[in-house]
């Protein structure tokens, strides 16, 4: 399994200048290759006797002309333009496979990054050696042990980071889940998550908390003259605030997902239509501030590392409208979003909307894992008086 460790760098002025130059070279090579790919593809469609574009052919073409047309490319590592074209080829592979959209041109200030292969850098504790500039300080040592594949150096606001990809032989380097049973997680806007145990986790809502400052800095930036030094300073200040908002959100999501995967072996969540939910102009800002997609992404890979299971309910599963009482399961025809509590007309149970949804997700996760494992007593054959206990779902927990 390939894992990446993103580490903050502490470069001096000369090293930061080199990073910016290398990132600009990689961005130019990517955009040049994308334009050439489009031109060559249009020519191939008009005349099939011509060869179709490929990243290997574009790399050879750039190597043949860069000394005469782009001599400034020689001032940075050769990996910067070459790896950018390789990444363009991977982007087209993902596009043709239906996994991504059509590749777009990279923008300065947004896509400031370049990649190094494992033969172009070395790591020694809290520093990394990069061609042309030597050793650069890292804020922490590499966390994973295994074969180092590549390193991507990127800029976020005014800070530089290195993301080191490592091929880890054993992906389950974390302790197994404590197996406190199964849990259902209902994501929301007022509270980030409601668990089937009754716990409520309130999200930090960093965008809402810092919105006034964000608006003030945005107005300040709009008043600055384009190209001036003051506009550059105001833009950097606004970028730092955006980075702070993202860091606060990611910190809360990492703490929540780490806690869930450490405690529970089986976790049930919903397949939310986030793109459709954001179209609601009254709730779009609050929904985007929670980070639902990032929550699911972190939960799935952390559960896999600990040997856990994440069960995703169907998008149309009536988690909120179905009575969670085991003997009832009555389902309402409609339930307005403003209704936070409702009484089951069948059994008379009063339900909290979010807790009820979390319990239904937990029940779905338990039934799904039991059926998938093919336990005794779950098939279509004759039912026994007492269902045999599960053995395949047991997890041996070793205290650390």
N, C-alpha and C positions, 0 to 999 in steps of 0.2 A: 504494500500500500504506500502511495506517495503522500507525504505530509509536508506542509510548508510552515516555516517559522518566520514570522515577520518581526524584524528587530529594528529599532530606531538607531540611526547612525549619528555620529558626532563629528562631522567633517570640519576642517578649517576652511577659510575663504577660497584658497586655491583649489581644494578638493571639491567644494560645492560648485565652483565655476566649471570644473571639468565635468561634473555630473550633469549640469545644465546643457553643456555643449554636446555630450554624448546622447542625452535624451533628445535634443533637437536633431541630431544626426539620424537617430533611429526613427523619429517621427517623419523626417523628410524622406527617408528610404521607404517607409511604409506607404506614404502618400504617393510617391513616385511609382512604386510597384503597383499600387491599386489603379492608378491612371493608365499605366501600361497594360495591365491585365484587361481593363475595360476596352482599350483600343485594339489590342490583339484579338480579344474575343469577338468584337464586332467585325474585324477583318476576317476571322475564321468563319463566321456565319455567312459572310458574303462569298467567300471562296474556301471550300472545304479542303482544298489542296494544301492550304497553309496549316501550320502546326497550332494546336491549342495552347493557350498560356499555361504555365506551371511555375511554381515557386523556384524550382531548380533552374529553369531556363532564365528566369528574371534575375536570379543571383549571379549567374554567369554573365548576363548582359550588363549588370551594374558593375561587376568587377572589370569588365573590358573598357568601360568609359569613365570610371570615376577618377582616374588619375588626370585625365585631360579636362573633364567637365566639372568634376566636384573634388578638387584636390584637398579641400578642408576636411573631407572625410578621413584622410590619413592621420589627422591629429588626434583621433580617438581610437579606441579598440575596434578591431575588425568585427567583433561580435555585434556591435550596436546596429549597423545596417543589415548584416546577414541574418541575425535572429529576428529582426523586424519583418523581413520578407518571409521567413519560415513561419512566423506567426500569422501572416496574411494567408499563406497556404492552408494553415490549420483552420482559419476563419472561414475560408471557402469550403473546406471539407465539412465543417459543421453546418454551413448554410445548405449545401446540397443534400446533407443527411436530414435536414429539417429540424436541427437542434438549435439553430440561431438565425438571426436576421441577416440580410445582406450586409457585408462589411462596409463601414463608413470611414471617411477620412478622419484622421486624428487631428486634434486641435491643441494648440499651444496653451499651456496652463491647465489643461484638463487631462491630457495623456502624456505626461512627462515621465517617461520610464525607458529603460533599456535593459537587456538581458545578457548575461554572461554564461558561457558553458563551463562545465566543471574543470576544464583544463586551463582556464583563464583567471582563476582566483584561488586563493588559499585562505583557510581559517585557522587562527591560532588564539584560542581562548576568547577574549573579548575584542578581537580585531580581525579585519579581513583585508587581504592584499588584492589590490585591483591594478590592472595594467596602467602604466604611465604615471600613476600617482603614488603607488606604494601602499603602505598600511593605513587603514582608516579605522577609527575607534567605533566599537559597537557598545550599546548600552547594556547588553547582557550576552552571555555565551549561547551557543547553539543548544537547543533543548533536546533534539532527537539524535539518536545514534543510528547510523546506516550509511548507505552509499549516497553521497551528495551529487545531485544531478545538475542543478543550475541555480543561478541567483539573479533576481530581478530587482534592480534599484529604481525606486520611484519616489516622487515628491508629492506630499500632501500638505497643502498650504505652504509654509516656509520650512518644513522639516523633510529630511530625507530618510528613507527606510530601505532595508534590504529584505527580500523575501527569499529564503533559501529552501529549495525543494529537496527533500531527502526520501530515498526509497527505504522505508522501514521494513525489515523482514517480518516483524511481529506487530500487527496493527493494534493488538489488544495490550498496549503497554500500560493502560490504566487498570486499577483494581476493578474486579467485577462489581456489578450493581448489588446493593445490599438486599435487593429483592424484598422490599416491604409490600409486595403485592402489586397489583395493577392500579393505574391512576388515569383518570380522564382530565384533560386540560381544555377549558373553554376560553378562548381569547376574546377580549372585548376592548371597548374604548374607555369606559369609566375606570375599569381595572384591567391591567395588562393580562392577567390570567386568573381564572378561578378553578381550583382543583376539586375533584370529586370528594376529597377529604373535608371540604369546607373551608380550606385555606384560600385567602385572597391576596394576590400580589399586585400592588399598585405600581404602575410604571412611572418612571421619572418625568415623562413628558417634557424633554428638554427643549424642543422647539417652541412649545407654548410658554415655558418659563422664561426663555430668552428672546421671545418674539419682539418685545419693545426695543431691545438693544439691536436686534437684527434689522428692524425697520429703520432705526436711526442711522446705522452705518450704511445701509443701502441708499438712503437719501443723501448722506454725505458723499458717497461715491458718485452718485448721479450728477452732483453739482461741480465735480472736478473737471478741469479741462483735459480732453483726451490727449494722451501722450506726455502729460506733465509728471513730474516726480511726486507731487502730492496725490495724484490719482493712483499712481503705483503703490504708494504707502496705504491709501485708503482701501485699495483692492486687497492688499495683503492682510490688512486688519480684518476685513470682512471674511476672507478665506479662513483665517484662524478661528473666527467665531463659528463658522460652519463646521470646521473640523472638531471643535469642542462639542458641539451639539451631537455630531455623529459618535464621538468617543463616549459621551455619557450614555447614549442609547445602546451602543454595543456592550458597554460594561454591564448594564442592567440585564441585557439578554444573555450574556455569557454566564453571569452569576445564576440566573434562573435555570437555564438549560443544564448547567453543570450540576446544580442541586437536584434537578429532576432525574437526570440519568444516573446520578450516584445513588439515589434512594430507591428508584423503582425500575423493575426489569421490563415491564410492559406499560407502554404509554399510548393512550388514544387521543388523537387530535382530529380536527376537521380540515377538509380540503377547501379552504376559503377562496372565493373568487375576488381576490384583492383588487384586480384591475376594474372589475365592475363596481366594487364597493367605493372605490375612490371617485367614481363619477358622481356620487352624491355630494353636491357642493356644500352641504351643511356638515358633513362628517369627514370629508376628504383629508383635511389637515390633521385631524385627530387620528385617523386610521394610519396615515403615512408616518405620524410621529411614533407609533408603536413598533413598527418593524415586524410585521407578521411573517413575511417571507424569510427574513433572516432568522427569526425564531425557529421556523421549521427546518431550515438548512442546518443550523447548529445542533438542533435536537437529534436529527437523523445521524449525523456523523459521530456525535458524541455517544449516542446509544450503541452504535456499531462498535465503537472502541471498547465499550464496557460489556459487550455481549448482550445488550438489551434489544428490545423490539419496539418499533414505532408503528402503530396501526393508524392509517389515515382513513377516516370515514368518507363516504361518498359525499359529493358536494350537495346533494339533495337529501341527505339523511336528516330526518326531523328531530334533531337533538333537543331543541328547545320546546317543540310542540308536543313531544311524546312524554307521557307519564312514566317516570322512572320506577314506580312501584312494581316489583317483580310479577305480581299477580294481576296487574291491570293493563299496562301498556296502551292506554287510550291515547289517541293522537288527535289533536285539535286540527280543524280545517284551516284556521288562520290565527296568527298571533302577532299583534302589532309590536313594533320595536319599542314603543314607549311603555309597554306593559312589562314590569319587572317581576311581578308575582302573579300567579294564576292558580285557581282551584280546579282540580280534576272533577269534571261532572260525573264521572263514573264511580270513583272511590272516595271522593271528597278530600283528597290530600292537597295541602297547600304547598306549592312549589315556588322556590326562588328560581327565576329564569336561568341564571348562569350556573348555579349548583346543579339544577336538574339536567342541564345540557352536559355538564361534566360527568355526571353519574351515567348518563346514557352512553357517552363516549367510552367510559370505562367498561361498561357491560359489553359494548361492541368489541372492544379490544380483547377482552377475556374470551369471548366466544370465537373470535377470529383466530386467535393463537391456538386455542384448543382444537378447532377443526383442522387447522393447518398441520398440527403435529400428529393428528390421527390417533388421539388417545382412545383407550378402551372406553366404550360407553358413549362415543360421539358419532358412531356410524348409523346406518339405516337398519341395522339388525335389531334383534330382540333386546329390550331394555332390561337391565338387571335391577334388582331391588334397590341396591345402593350403588351409585356410580363409583367406579374404582378411582383411587387417588392418582393424581398426575405425578409422573416421575421425570418426564422429559423436560419439564419447565423448571426443575429445581436448579438453583445456582449455588454452588459452594462458595461461601463468602470467607475470605481470609482477611482478618483484621490487619491494618497497617498502622 
